[in-house]
């Protein structure tokens, strides 16, 4: 029995890293659901310059509040993506209640596999290590001029174009540059 436990202790950590990225850096497991305050949502949308011609994609959308507010306040179209089916169900119900179901949609999925190429604004409330892992996808998939707005967490050495303090939070804005 001791030999088996010793073997598991030795190879167990290696098995973690042998798994596909979505099992060891799964946003559902790594990023807890923490709702963004209405004040911060409003500031994020303002900082991102959201308007009626925008397609906003919220990666890790939770209950859909950012996408719904963008639709309700600015007439923007929106897509919310979350790995948690309960959050997606809640977001769809919230969109119905707020009368914006025709402008928004919510998809259950992995944010790393989501097609973000048509977005004009991408919003995030993830964790620093997830932002860093997502950064190459943002650079690769988004068109120049697309705005990326993050609540609380930056992107390491990718310096924001703007940064604001709202309530007890920091929000960051990056503009995707021409390649």
MIDOSE-1310 file (N, C-alpha, C; in nm, 2 decimals, decimal comma, always signed):
residues 179
xxxx	+0,08/-0,12/+0,00/+0,00/+0,00/+0,00/+0,09/+0,13/+0,00; +0,19/+0,12/+0,08/+0,28/+0,24/+0,08/+0,35/+0,27/-0,05; +0,38/+0,16/-0,12/+0,44/+0,18/-0,26/+0,34/+0,24/-0,35; +0,22/+0,21/-0,35/+0,11/+0,27/-0,43/+0,10/+0,41/-0,40
xxxx	+0,09/+0,45/-0,27/+0,08/+0,59/-0,23/+0,20/+0,67/-0,27; +0,32/+0,61/-0,26/+0,44/+0,68/-0,30/+0,44/+0,70/-0,45; +0,40/+0,60/-0,52/+0,39/+0,61/-0,67/+0,30/+0,72/-0,71; +0,18/+0,73/-0,65/+0,08/+0,83/-0,68/+0,13/+0,97/-0,64
xxxx	+0,20/+0,98/-0,53/+0,26/+1,11/-0,49/+0,36/+1,16/-0,59; +0,44/+1,06/-0,65/+0,54/+1,10/-0,75/+0,48/+1,14/-0,88; +0,39/+1,06/-0,93/+0,34/+1,08/-1,07/+0,21/+1,17/-1,07; +0,14/+1,18/-0,96/+0,02/+1,26/-0,96/+0,03/+1,40/-1,01
xxxx	+0,12/+1,48/-0,96/+0,14/+1,62/-1,01/+0,16/+1,62/-1,16; +0,24/+1,53/-1,21/+0,27/+1,52/-1,36/+0,14/+1,49/-1,44; +0,05/+1,42/-1,38/-0,08/+1,39/-1,45/-0,16/+1,51/-1,47; -0,15/+1,61/-1,37/-0,23/+1,73/-1,38/-0,18/+1,81/-1,51
xxxx	-0,05/+1,82/-1,54/-0,01/+1,89/-1,65/-0,01/+1,81/-1,78; -0,04/+1,68/-1,77/-0,06/+1,60/-1,89/-0,20/+1,62/-1,95; -0,29/+1,68/-1,87/-0,43/+1,70/-1,92/-0,44/+1,81/-2,01; -0,54/+1,81/-2,10/-0,56/+1,92/-2,19/-0,58/+2,05/-2,11
xxxx	-0,55/+2,17/-2,18/-0,56/+2,30/-2,11/-0,69/+2,32/-2,04; -0,80/+2,28/-2,10/-0,93/+2,31/-2,04/-0,96/+2,23/-1,91; -0,88/+2,13/-1,88/-0,91/+2,06/-1,76/-0,83/+2,11/-1,64; -0,71/+2,17/-1,67/-0,63/+2,22/-1,56/-0,64/+2,38/-1,55
xxxx	-0,68/+2,44/-1,66/-0,70/+2,59/-1,65/-0,84/+2,61/-1,70; -0,94/+2,55/-1,64/-1,08/+2,56/-1,68/-1,13/+2,68/-1,60; -1,18/+2,78/-1,68/-1,23/+2,90/-1,61/-1,33/+2,88/-1,50; -1,42/+2,77/-1,52/-1,52/+2,74/-1,42/-1,45/+2,70/-1,29
xxxx	-1,33/+2,63/-1,30/-1,26/+2,59/-1,18/-1,17/+2,70/-1,13; -1,12/+2,78/-1,22/-1,02/+2,88/-1,18/-1,08/+3,02/-1,15; -1,18/+3,06/-1,22/-1,24/+3,19/-1,20/-1,37/+3,17/-1,13; -1,38/+3,22/-1,00/-1,51/+3,21/-0,93/-1,61/+3,31/-0,99
xxxx	-1,73/+3,29/-0,97/-1,84/+3,38/-1,02/-1,85/+3,49/-0,91; -1,81/+3,61/-0,95/-1,83/+3,73/-0,86/-1,90/+3,83/-0,94; -2,02/+3,87/-0,91/-2,09/+3,97/-0,99/-2,02/+4,11/-0,99; -2,03/+4,17/-1,10/-1,97/+4,31/-1,12/-2,08/+4,41/-1,07
xxxx	-2,04/+4,51/-0,99/-2,14/+4,60/-0,94/-2,20/+4,69/-1,06; -2,32/+4,73/-1,05/-2,38/+4,82/-1,15/-2,29/+4,94/-1,18; -2,23/+5,00/-1,08/-2,15/+5,12/-1,10/-2,03/+5,08/-1,19; -1,97/+4,96/-1,17/-1,85/+4,92/-1,24/-1,89/+4,88/-1,38
xxxx	-2,01/+4,81/-1,40/-2,06/+4,78/-1,53/-2,07/+4,91/-1,62; -2,14/+5,01/-1,56/-2,16/+5,14/-1,63/-2,02/+5,20/-1,67; -1,93/+5,20/-1,58/-1,80/+5,26/-1,61/-1,72/+5,18/-1,71; -1,73/+5,04/-1,71/-1,67/+4,96/-1,82/-1,73/+4,99/-1,95
xxxx	-1,86/+5,01/-1,96/-1,92/+5,03/-2,09/-1,89/+5,17/-2,14; -1,88/+5,27/-2,05/-1,84/+5,40/-2,09/-1,69/+5,41/-2,13; -1,61/+5,35/-2,06/-1,46/+5,34/-2,09/-1,44/+5,27/-2,22; -1,52/+5,17/-2,25/-1,51/+5,10/-2,38/-1,58/+5,17/-2,50
xxxx	-1,65/+5,28/-2,47/-1,71/+5,36/-2,57/-1,82/+5,28/-2,65; -1,89/+5,20/-2,57/-2,00/+5,12/-2,63/-2,11/+5,20/-2,69; -2,15/+5,16/-2,81/-2,26/+5,23/-2,88/-2,35/+5,13/-2,96; -2,45/+5,18/-3,02/-2,55/+5,10/-3,09/-2,49/+5,02/-3,20
xxxx	-2,38/+5,05/-3,26/-2,32/+4,98/-3,37/-2,22/+4,87/-3,32; -2,21/+4,85/-3,19/-2,11/+4,76/-3,14/-2,17/+4,62/-3,13; -2,07/+4,52/-3,13/-2,10/+4,38/-3,09/-2,01/+4,36/-2,97; -2,07/+4,35/-2,86/-1,99/+4,33/-2,73/-1,99/+4,18/-2,70
xxxx	-1,87/+4,12/-2,68/-1,87/+3,99/-2,63/-1,81/+3,99/-2,49; -1,88/+3,93/-2,40/-1,84/+3,92/-2,26/-1,79/+3,78/-2,23; -1,66/+3,76/-2,21/-1,60/+3,63/-2,18/-1,61/+3,60/-2,03; -1,68/+3,50/-1,99/-1,71/+3,48/-1,85/-1,82/+3,56/-1,81
xxxx	-1,94/+3,56/-1,88/-2,04/+3,66/-1,86/-2,13/+3,64/-1,73; -2,11/+3,53/-1,66/-2,19/+3,52/-1,54/-2,34/+3,53/-1,57; -2,41/+3,62/-1,50/-2,55/+3,63/-1,51/-2,59/+3,72/-1,63; -2,49/+3,77/-1,71/-2,52/+3,85/-1,83/-2,54/+4,00/-1,81
xxxx	-2,51/+4,05/-1,69/-2,53/+4,19/-1,66/-2,46/+4,29/-1,75; -2,34/+4,26/-1,79/-2,27/+4,35/-1,88/-2,33/+4,35/-2,02; -2,36/+4,24/-2,08/-2,42/+4,23/-2,21/-2,56/+4,29/-2,21; -2,63/+4,26/-2,11/-2,77/+4,31/-2,10/-2,77/+4,47/-2,08
xxxx	-2,68/+4,52/-2,00/-2,68/+4,66/-1,98/-2,63/+4,73/-2,11; -2,54/+4,67/-2,18/-2,49/+4,73/-2,31/-2,61/+4,74/-2,41; -2,69/+4,64/-2,41/-2,81/+4,63/-2,50/-2,92/+4,74/-2,45; -2,94/+4,73/-2,33/-3,05/+4,82/-2,27/-3,02/+4,97/-2,27
xxxx	-2,89/+5,00/-2,24/-2,85/+5,14/-2,22/-2,80/+5,20/-2,36; -2,74/+5,12/-2,44/-2,67/+5,17/-2,56/-2,73/+5,11/-2,69; -2,81/+5,01/-2,68/-2,86/+4,95/-2,80/-2,77/+4,86/-2,87; -2,66/+4,82/-2,81/-2,55/+4,74/-2,86/-2,60/+4,59/-2,87
xxxx	-2,55/+4,52/-2,97/-2,58/+4,37/-2,97/-2,47/+4,31/-2,88; -2,50/+4,19/-2,82/-2,41/+4,13/-2,73/-2,42/+3,98/-2,73; -2,30/+3,92/-2,70/-2,29/+3,78/-2,68/-2,22/+3,76/-2,55; -2,28/+3,68/-2,46/-2,22/+3,64/-2,34/-2,18/+3,49/-2,34
xxxx	-2,06/+3,46/-2,30/-2,01/+3,32/-2,30/-1,97/+3,29/-2,16; -2,01/+3,17/-2,11/-1,98/+3,12/-1,98/-1,98/+2,97/-1,98; -1,89/+2,91/-1,91/-1,88/+2,76/-1,91/-1,98/+2,70/-1,82; -2,04/+2,78/-1,73/-2,14/+2,73/-1,63/-2,28/+2,73/-1,69
xxxx	-2,35/+2,62/-1,71/-2,48/+2,62/-1,77/-2,58/+2,69/-1,68; -2,56/+2,69/-1,55/-2,66/+2,76/-1,46/-2,65/+2,92/-1,48; -2,53/+2,97/-1,50/-2,51/+3,11/-1,53/-2,58/+3,15/-1,66; -2,56/+3,06/-1,76/-2,62/+3,09/-1,90/-2,77/+3,09/-1,89
xxxx	-2,83/+2,99/-1,81/-2,97/+2,99/-1,79/-3,02/+3,12/-1,73; -2,95/+3,16/-1,62/-2,98/+3,28/-1,55/-2,97/+3,41/-1,64; -2,86/+3,41/-1,72/-2,84/+3,53/-1,81/-2,96/+3,53/-1,91; -3,00/+3,42/-1,97/-3,11/+3,42/-2,07/-3,24/+3,47/-2,00
xxxx	-3,26/+3,43/-1,88/-3,38/+3,47/-1,81/-3,38/+3,62/-1,78; -3,26/+3,67/-1,74/-3,24/+3,81/-1,71/-3,26/+3,90/-1,84; -3,22/+3,85/-1,95/-3,23/+3,92/-2,08/-3,38/+3,93/-2,12; -3,46/+3,82/-2,09/-3,60/+3,82/-2,11/-3,67/+3,93/-2,03
xxxx	-3,63/+3,93/-1,90/-3,69/+4,02/-1,80/-3,67/+4,16/-1,84; -3,55/+4,19/-1,89/-3,51/+4,33/-1,92/-3,55/+4,37/-2,06; -3,61/+4,28/-2,14/-3,66/+4,31/-2,27/-3,56/+4,33/-2,38; -3,44/+4,26/-2,36/-3,34/+4,28/-2,46/-3,30/+4,14/-2,53
xxxx	-3,38/+4,04/-2,51/-3,35/+3,91/-2,57/-3,33/+3,91/-2,72; -3,38/+4,01/-2,79/-3,36/+4,02/-2,93/-3,23/+4,07/-2,97; -3,16/+4,14/-2,88/-3,03/+4,20/-2,90/-2,91/+4,11/-2,85; -2,94/+4,02/-2,76/-2,83/+3,95/-2,70/-2,85/+3,80/-2,71
xxxx	-2,74/+3,73/-2,70/-2,75/+3,58/-2,69/-2,64/+3,54/-2,59; -2,67/+3,42/-2,53/-2,58/+3,37/-2,43/-2,55/+3,22/-2,47; -2,42/+3,19/-2,47/-2,37/+3,06/-2,51/-2,29/+3,00/-2,40; -2,31/+2,87/-2,38/-2,23/+2,79/-2,29/-2,11/+2,75/-2,37
xxxx	-1,99/+2,78/-2,31/-1,87/+2,73/-2,38/-1,74/+2,78/-2,31; -1,63/+2,73/-2,36/-1,50/+2,77/-2,31/-1,46/+2,90/-2,38; -1,42/+3,00/-2,30/-1,38/+3,12/-2,36/-1,26/+3,11/-2,45; -1,17/+3,02/-2,43/-1,06/+3,00/-2,51/-1,09/+2,94/-2,65
xxxx	-1,21/+2,88/-2,66/-1,26/+2,83/-2,79/-1,36/+2,91/-2,86; -1,40/+3,03/-2,80/-1,50/+3,11/-2,85/-1,45/+3,20/-2,97; -1,53/+3,20/-3,07/-1,50/+3,29/-3,19/-1,53/+3,43/-3,15; -1,43/+3,52/-3,14/-1,44/+3,65/-3,10/-1,41/+3,75/-3,21
xxxx	-1,39/+3,70/-3,33/-1,34/+3,78/-3,44/-1,43/+3,89/-3,48; -1,56/+3,89/-3,46/-1,65/+3,99/-3,50/-1,68/+4,09/-3,39; -1,62/+4,08/-3,28/-1,65/+4,17/-3,17/-1,58/+4,30/-3,20; -1,65/+4,41/-3,15/-1,59/+4,54/-3,15/-1,55/+4,58/-3,01
xxxx	-1,61/+4,52/-2,91/-1,57/+4,53/-2,77/-1,57/+4,40/-2,71; -1,47/+4,37/-2,63/-1,46/+4,25/-2,55/-1,45/+4,29/-2,40; -1,53/+4,23/-2,32/-1,53/+4,26/-2,17/-1,49/+4,13/-2,10; -1,41/+4,16/-1,99/-1,36/+4,05/-1,91/-1,36/+4,08/-1,76
xxxx	-1,39/+3,98/-1,68/-1,37/+3,99/-1,53/-1,32/+3,85/-1,50; -1,19/+3,83/-1,53/-1,13/+3,70/-1,51/-1,03/+3,71/-1,40; -0,93/+3,63/-1,40/-0,81/+3,64/-1,30/-0,69/+3,67/-1,38; -0,58/+3,72/-1,32/-0,46/+3,76/-1,39/-0,40/+3,65/-1,48
xxxx	-0,40/+3,53/-1,43/-0,34/+3,42/-1,51/-0,42/+3,38/-1,63; -0,56/+3,40/-1,61/-0,65/+3,37/-1,73/-0,63/+3,48/-1,83; -0,63/+3,61/-1,79/-0,61/+3,72/-1,88/-0,48/+3,70/-1,96; -0,37/+3,66/-1,89/-0,24/+3,64/-1,96/-0,25/+3,52/-2,06
xxxx	-0,32/+3,42/-2,03/-0,34/+3,31/-2,12/-0,43/+3,35/-2,24; -0,52/+3,44/-2,22/-0,62/+3,48/-2,32/-0,55/+3,59/-2,41; -0,46/+3,66/-2,36/-0,40/+3,77/-2,44/-0,36/+3,74/-2,58; -0,29/+3,62/-2,61/-0,25/+3,59/-2,75/-0,37/+3,58/-2,84
xxxx	-0,48/+3,52/-2,79/-0,60/+3,50/-2,86/-0,66/+3,64/-2,90; -0,66/+3,73/-2,80/-0,71/+3,86/-2,83/-0,63/+3,93/-2,94; -0,50/+3,92/-2,93/-0,42/+3,98/-3,04/-0,44/+3,92/-3,17; -0,45/+3,79/-3,17/-0,46/+3,71/-3,30/-0,60/+3,73/-3,36
xxxx	-0,71/+3,72/-3,28/-0,84/+3,71/-3,34/-0,92/+3,85/-3,35; -0,88/+3,95/-3,28/-0,95/+4,07/-3,29/-0,90/+4,17/-3,39; -0,99/+4,24/-3,45/-0,95/+4,34/-3,56/-0,89/+4,47/-3,49; -0,80/+4,54/-3,56/-0,75/+4,67/-3,51/-0,87/+4,76/-3,48
xxxx	-0,86/+4,83/-3,37/-0,96/+4,92/-3,32/-1,06/+4,85/-3,22; -1,06/+4,72/-3,21/-1,14/+4,66/-3,11/-1,10/+4,70/-2,97; -1,19/+4,72/-2,88/-1,16/+4,76/-2,75/-1,18/+4,64/-2,65; -1,08/+4,63/-2,56/-1,09/+4,52/-2,46/-1,09/+4,59/-2,33
xxxx	-1,19/+4,56/-2,25/-1,21/+4,62/-2,12/-1,21/+4,51/-2,01; -1,12/+4,53/-1,91/-1,11/+4,43/-1,80/-1,14/+4,49/-1,67; -1,22/+4,42/-1,59/-1,25/+4,46/-1,45/-1,15/+4,40/-1,36; -1,08/+4,48/-1,29/-0,99/+4,45/-1,18/-0,85/+4,40/-1,22
xxxx	-0,83/+4,33/-1,33/-0,71/+4,27/-1,36/-0,65/+4,31/-1,50; -0,52/+4,34/-1,49/-0,45/+4,39/-1,61/-0,40/+4,27/-1,70; -0,32/+4,30/-1,79/-0,26/+4,20/-1,89/-0,11/+4,19/-1,88; -0,06/+4,20/-1,76/+0,09/+4,19/-1,75/+0,16/+4,31/-1,81
xxxx	+0,25/+4,28/-1,90/+0,33/+4,39/-1,96/+0,26/+4,46/-2,08; +0,14/+4,42/-2,11/+0,06/+4,49/-2,21/+0,00/+4,61/-2,14; +0,05/+4,72/-2,16/+0,01/+4,84/-2,09/-0,13/+4,89/-2,14; -0,22/+4,92/-2,05/-0,35/+4,97/-2,10/-0,34/+5,11/-2,16
xxxx	-0,44/+5,13/-2,26/-0,45/+5,27/-2,31/-0,51/+5,36/-2,22; -0,60/+5,31/-2,13/-0,66/+5,39/-2,03/-0,68/+5,30/-1,91; -0,69/+5,36/-1,79/-0,71/+5,29/-1,67/-0,79/+5,39/-1,58; -0,89/+5,34/-1,51/-0,97/+5,42/-1,42/-1,00/+5,35/-1,29
xxxx	-1,02/+5,42/-1,19/-1,05/+5,37/-1,06/-1,20/+5,40/-1,04; -1,28/+5,29/-1,01/-1,43/+5,31/-0,99/-1,46/+5,23/-0,87; -1,52/+5,31/-0,77/-1,55/+5,25/-0,64/-1,43/+5,18/-0,59; -1,43/+5,06/-0,56/-1,31/+4,99/-0,51/-1,24/+4,91/-0,62
xxxx	-1,27/+4,93/-0,74/-1,21/+4,85/-0,85/-1,13/+4,94/-0,95; -1,04/+4,87/-1,02/-0,97/+4,93/-1,13/-1,03/+4,87/-1,26; -1,05/+4,95/-1,36/-1,09/+4,90/-1,49/-0,98/+4,94/-1,59; -0,96/+4,86/-1,69/-0,85/+4,88/-1,79/-0,91/+4,87/-1,93
xxxx	-0,86/+4,96/-2,02/-0,90/+4,96/-2,16/-0,77/+4,94/-2,24; -0,78/+4,85/-2,34/-0,68/+4,83/-2,44/-0,74/+4,84/-2,58; -0,67/+4,90/-2,67/-0,72/+4,91/-2,81/-0,63/+4,81/-2,89; -0,69/+4,73/-2,97/-0,61/+4,64/-3,05/-0,55/+4,72/-3,16
xxx	-0,42/+4,71/-3,18/-0,35/+4,79/-3,28/-0,34/+4,71/-3,41; -0,30/+4,78/-3,51/-0,28/+4,72/-3,64/-0,16/+4,63/-3,63; -0,17/+4,52/-3,70/-0,06/+4,43/-3,70/+0,06/+4,47/-3,79
